[in-house]
């Protein structure tokens, strides 16, 4: 859902002074890329409004989704 997330996560990772983890990378993402964060929330909001009554399609909240992507990215960095 995030265009160029590899580059964005890498730049955040390199800019952090403390030990990078899911929480501080999430906070830094919100500060560094407010437009991307806004788009994630807009997409989530549009999706929720478009669902038919009684039909549920699980879509994680933007916070959960971004944290999961950061977690996966951090794990891939540790594996290398």
C-alpha positions as CSV (number, residue, x, y, z in Angstrom):
1,X,0.0,0.0,0.0
2,X,3.0,2.3,0.4
3,X,4.8,3.3,-2.7
4,X,8.6,3.1,-2.4
5,X,8.3,1.7,1.2
6,X,11.8,0.0,1.0
7,X,13.5,3.4,0.4
8,X,11.3,5.2,3.0
9,X,11.9,2.6,5.7
10,X,15.7,2.6,4.9
11,X,15.9,6.3,5.2
12,X,14.0,6.3,8.5
13,X,16.2,3.4,9.7
14,X,19.4,5.4,8.9
15,X,18.1,8.6,10.5
16,X,17.2,7.1,13.9
17,X,19.6,7.9,16.7
18,X,18.3,5.2,19.0
19,X,18.0,1.5,18.4
20,X,15.4,1.1,15.6
21,X,12.3,-0.8,16.6
22,X,8.7,-1.0,15.4
23,X,7.5,1.9,17.7
24,X,10.1,4.5,16.9
25,X,10.1,3.7,13.2
26,X,6.3,4.1,13.2
27,X,6.6,7.5,15.0
28,X,9.3,8.7,12.7
29,X,7.3,7.6,9.6
30,X,4.4,9.7,10.8
31,X,6.7,12.7,11.1
32,X,8.7,12.2,7.9
33,X,5.9,11.1,5.6
34,X,2.6,12.7,6.6
35,X,1.1,12.6,3.1
36,X,1.6,8.9,2.8
37,X,0.1,8.4,6.2
38,X,-2.9,10.5,5.2
39,X,-3.4,8.4,2.1
40,X,-3.4,5.2,4.1
41,X,-6.1,6.6,6.4
42,X,-8.1,7.8,3.4
43,X,-7.9,4.4,1.7
44,X,-9.1,2.7,4.9
45,X,-11.9,5.2,5.4
46,X,-13.1,4.7,1.8
47,X,-13.0,1.0,2.1
48,X,-15.0,1.0,5.3
49,X,-17.7,3.2,3.7
50,X,-17.9,1.0,0.6
51,X,-18.7,-2.3,2.5
52,X,-22.2,-3.6,2.1
53,X,-24.2,-3.9,5.3
54,X,-23.7,-7.3,6.9
55,X,-20.7,-8.3,4.8
56,X,-17.4,-8.0,6.6
57,X,-14.1,-8.0,4.9
58,X,-11.2,-7.8,7.3
59,X,-8.9,-4.9,6.6
60,X,-6.5,-4.0,9.3
61,X,-6.5,-0.4,10.6
62,X,-3.8,1.8,9.1
63,X,-1.8,1.7,12.3
64,X,-1.8,-2.0,12.4
65,X,-1.0,-2.3,8.7
66,X,2.0,0.1,8.9
67,X,3.4,-1.5,12.0
68,X,3.2,-4.9,10.4
69,X,5.0,-3.7,7.3
70,X,7.7,-2.1,9.5
71,X,8.0,-5.3,11.5
72,X,8.4,-7.4,8.4
73,X,11.0,-4.9,7.0
74,X,13.0,-4.9,10.2
75,X,13.0,-8.7,10.3
76,X,14.3,-8.8,6.8
77,X,17.1,-6.4,7.7
78,X,18.1,-8.6,10.7
79,X,18.1,-11.7,8.5
80,X,20.6,-10.2,6.1
